């Protein structure tokens, strides 16, 4: 719709969510680097225009915004477009003969956890502030992992605390709640063409759900993938039941971009173990320190440290990529596999051996570092067999973190020094 925004045009603000002070911090730390300070100031001004109940504003003209923001109407309109693009504002227009009327609906920013796992917003933030500042923000928003190992939960349940009551007929449809609409992204993918490009009989109602369509569209936007190329990628990550492996879809899309851009990437995806798969903090044993290193180190950096500071070779990097993508190994789990394989293979990364263990862990659904360490111990006690049925690498020296809580006297001075160096380096 074509329109000319004028200072005399009227606008009304409607709050479609519940806004909190925490939202302000999220807006400034996560959204502002992407959409800029004018857009954030516009959002906060519209917020302040609401009535005392924060429901709806009175009518204002756009000259009011020009006065408050000390900026041109052109820049204010661009700022509003930015707010619309990232899902913070919806705009409506009613054209009149003289003065047009606008309605601006406010929506909440998404939570930091959703933001850092969003395939588009996380990338935009990284590209705007750089990896160092990005990691600082990730650390700021990390949850507390206080160990409750020695505690027993005594939380009371509802039925223990209150007697049962007569049910009340619900009339709560109009109660306000926090609403988020996500980024406003036009379709990059032609889903009709995509569906016809996939093998017949493979696509069903569970294949292209709304969530899957959103992810496919977002990845297409991030990695500049057209419909036919996306169909090729989906063929690689869809199972016979028509289900799409979302993690592998992300990884293959990234790998495709890397291949076509000389190894460069527009983003980082899971450089270290995701927060929700980490162990509680507070374990100061040597085994606990090793878990910390595995969980807080990028596989690239971990392998580099094991190479005494030398950059991994292209062969080793392709092998790590292969293990992470084709076997869906989490970064911390991949670090455990690297450490175990290097120790039992005399400092070498044997691809077939790594694939054997990775396939086993993938089938077992190993996602956390302690699980990976436990299964590595089982692999050591009962060596895996290769395709010919022969035992693989028996009578090898186990990593020092196996079996016990690892008191100092159970480790050699060399192993202790290596552990302390790793812990200090990645702490």
N, C-alpha and C positions, 0 to 999 in steps of 0.2 A: 504494500500500500504506500502510495506516494503522499507525503505531507510535508509542510514547512512548519517547523517549530518556531513559535513566536514568543517573545517575553510575556505578552498578555495572555497566552494560553493558560487555562486553568488545570490544576492537577489535584488529585486527592490520593492520599496514602492509605492503603488497607493492610493491616497486619494479618497474614495468614499463618502465623506460627507463634511460638513463644520464644522471645529473645531474652538472652541472659548476658551478664557481664563477661562470662567465659567466651561467648560468641565474639565480643569485641576483640579479645586477645587473639582468637583464631583468625579473625579478619585481618588484623594488622600483621601478624607473624607469617601467615600462610597465604592469604589472598593478595595482600598489597604488593608483594614482589611481582605478581603476575599481572594484575589489572591496574596498578598504579595508585598513587595517593589521592588523586582527584576522585577516582571512582569510589574509594573507601570513604572519603569525606562526604561524597554525595549520599552513599548508603546511610551513614551515621546521621546526616542532616534529615533525610527522609524518616529515619527512625525517631529523631527528636521532634519531628512535625506531628507525630501521633498525639492523641489526647492522653489524659492522665491514666486512663485504663489501658493505654497502648493498643487500642482496637482500630480506630479510624481517625484520620485527621480532618480538620476543616478544609475548605477550599483555599488553595494558594495559587498565585500565578508564578510563572517561571522566572519572572524578574526577581522574585523572592530568593530563588536559588542562586541567581547571578550575584545578588547582594551578599548572601551568606558565604558563598564559595569564592567570591572575588575573581570570577573567571567568566569567559565568554560563553554564550549559549551553545556555540558550536562544540566547545570542549566538554561542556556539561552533557550534551547529547552523546558524544563519544564515550564519556564515562558511563552513562546509563547503558549504552550498548554493551560495554564490558561487563557490567553487573548482570545484564540479561544473559550474556554468553556463558557465564560461570554458574548460573542458576540461583542468583541471589534476588533477582527482581523479574517480575512479569509485567508487561506494559500493555495497556488497552487504550484505544483512541475512539472518541465519538466526535465526528466532524460536524461542525455547525457553520452557519453562514458567516459569522464574524470571528468568534472566539472558540477554538477547539477545546475539548475537555479530555483529560487523560486520567487514567487510574493506574497507580503503581502499587503492585502487590509485593510485600516483603516476605522473603523466605529465609530460613536459617542457613548459615554455612554448615557444611558437613563436618562431622567430628574429625579430629586429627588422625585417628586410626584409619577411618575411611579415606581421608585425604592422602595419606602416605601410601595407601594400597590402591589408589585410583590410577588407572593406566594412563590417564591424560593429565590430570592436575599435578600429580607427583612429578611428571616429566617437565611440565611447564615451570614448576617451581625450581627444579634442579637446573634447568637451562638458564634461568634468570638470576640465580644467586650463586651457582657453582657448587661443586661437591663438598668443599669444606664447610660452608655455611649450611648447606643442606644437612650434613651429618650432625652439625651442632643442633639444628632444630629437631632432628630425630631423637637425639640424646635428651633434649629438653622435655620432649613429650613421652619419653619412656615411662612405663608403669613401674612402681616399686615391686621388687621381687623379694620381699622379706621372707626368710625361711620360717615356717611354722612346724618344723620337724619335731620339736619337743612339746608341741601343744596339742591338746585335744579339743575338738570343736564342741561347744556347749550351746550353740545357737538354738533358741526356742522356735518351735513351729507354730503356725497359726492355730491349729486345733488344740495345742497344749496351753495356749495363752487365753483364747477366747472361746466361749460357748457358741454353739451353732445358733444361727438366727434365721428368721423367716426371710426368704429371698425377696428382694425388691425388684419390681418390674423396671427394666432399664429404659431410661429416656435420656441417654447421654450422647446422642449423635452430634449435638451442637457444641459440646465441650471443646475448648481449644486444645490443641496439642502441637508439638514441634513438627513443622513440615519442612522438608527439603526436597528440591526438585532436580538436583544434579545439574550438570553442565548442559547447555543448550547446543547440541551438536546435530546439524543436519545429516541426513543419511549419506554416507560415503559409499556404502555398498548397495547395489541393486539386489535385494534379497530374492526377488523372483528369478533373476538370472542366476544368482548363486545357487538356489535350490535346484534349478534345472541342470546346472553344471555338475552337480554331485551325482554319484551312481544311483540309478533307480533302485528303489527298495531299501535304500540305506537311510533315507531321511524320514523321520516320523515326528510326532507331536513333541517329543522330548529333545529333538535336535536343535531347532531354532526357536527356543523359548525367548521371552522378552529379555531375560538376563543375558542369554547367549548372544542375542542380536546386539544388545548394547555393547558387550565386550568386543564382539567382532567389529562393530562400527568404530569403536574407540581405538582399537589396534590398527585399523585401516587408516585412521586419521593420523595416529602417532607415527606409523612407519611408512605412510604413503603407499598403501597396498590397494590395487584395484580389485574389482570383483572376481575376475577370472584367476588372478594370482591367489586371492584369498581362498577360492575354491580348492586350488592345489594344496594350500597349507592345511585346510580342514581335512582333506583326504588323508593327511598324514597323522591326524590326531583324533580321528573319529573311530569308534569301535564298531563291531558288527551289529550291536544293538542300536546304533545311531546316536550314541552319547559322545559328546565332545569333551575331551580332557582339557580343561581350561588352563591348567598350569603349562601343559605342553604347547597349547595354542599360543600362549604368550612367548614361550621360549623359541618356538619355531619362527614366529613372526619377527622376533628380535634377531635371530640367526640369519634370516633372509635379508634383513636390513643391513646387517654387518657384512654379509657377503657382497652386497651391491654397493657398499660405501667404504671399501678398502679397510674393513675392520673397525671403523668408527661406529659409535652408538649414540643415539639421541638421549639415552637415559641410562640409569643403573636400575637393575631389577634384582632385589634380594642379594645385595653385596655381602651381607652377613645374615646369620640365623634370624628369622623373624621373631619379634618379641614374644608372640603367643606360644612359641615352641621352645622358649628358653627355660633354664632351670632357675629356681629361686636363688637369690643372692645370699651370701653369708657362709658358704662352705669354703673354709680356708685350708682344707687338706690339700695335699699335692694333687690328688685326683680331682678335687674341686677346682683347683687352679687350672688343670688341664681342660676341664669342661669349659671354664671361662674363656680360655684361649680358643678352643674349637668354635664356640658360639659367637665370639666377637671379632673373628678374623675372616677376611675375604679369602676364599680358596687360592686366588692368585697370590696374595701376600703371604699366606701360610706356606705355599710351595716355594716361594721366593726365600722365605726364612730358612726352610729346610735345605735350600741350595746355597746356604751361607751368603745370602744377599744377591746372588746372581739371578737375573730375570729368567723365568721359565722359557724353555724353547717353544717354538711354534708347535712342534709335535706334542709336547706336554700340554700346551694350552688347548689344542684341538681335542686331546684325550679328556681333559677336564670338562670341556664343553659337551662332549659326547656323553659323558657320565651324568652330567647335570640335566641335560635335555632328554636323552633317550631313556634314562632310568628314573627321572624325576627326583633326583637326590637334592635335599636341602643343603645349603652351604655348610652348616656345621657338621652334618652327616658326611658330606664329601671330605671335609677336613679330617675326620676320624679315619675314613677309608684311605686317604693319602698317607697319613701318619703310619697306619698299620701296614700298608703295602710297602712303604719305603723301608720299614724296619725288618720285615720278614723277607724282603727281596734284595737285601744288601744295598739299599739306597737307589733301587731302580723301580720304575713304574712299568710293570708288566701288564700290557693291555688285556690279554685274555684272562689273567688272574683277576684284575680289577673288574672286568665285565662279569665274571662268575659271581663275585661277591655282590656287586651292585645289583645284578638281576635278582639274587636271593633277597637282599634287603628291600628291593622295590616290591617284590611279591609279598613280603612280610609287612609292608606298610611302615617301614622305619622312617620316622620324621624327626626325632629328637636325638641329641648327642648322647645322653645316657643309654638310650635304646641301641644306638649304633655301637657304643663301646661294649655293651653286653653281648651283642651278636658277634662282634669282633673276637671277644673272648671265646665264644662258642666255636667260631671258625678256627681258632688256634687249637682248642682242645680236640676238635673233631674236624680235621682238614677237609675242605671241599674237594669234590672230584671233578676232573675235566670231562670233556665229551667222550673220551675213550674209557672212562671209568677208573682212571688212575688217580691216586691221591696227589694233591698239589701241594708242594712245599711243606713237607713234614720236617720235624726236628729243627725248627727255626726258633730264634730268640724272640720271646714275646715283648711287646711294648711294656714299659715300666709301670703304666697305669692299670694294668690288668689285675684282676682277682681281689685285691685288698684295698683298704683305705689309704694305703701307701704312706706309712710312717717313713721318716727320713732314712732310717737305717736299712730299709728294704730297697733303696735305690743307690746306685753308684754315684760317686761325686760328679762324674761326667754327666749322668742323667739329671741329677739335681741342678747342675749349672745350666744345662740346656733348658730345663723347665723354667727356671727362674728368669732366664734371658727372654724366653717366649712370653712369659707372664708380664714382665716389665715392658716389653716392646708393644704388646697389644692391649695393655691395661688402659 
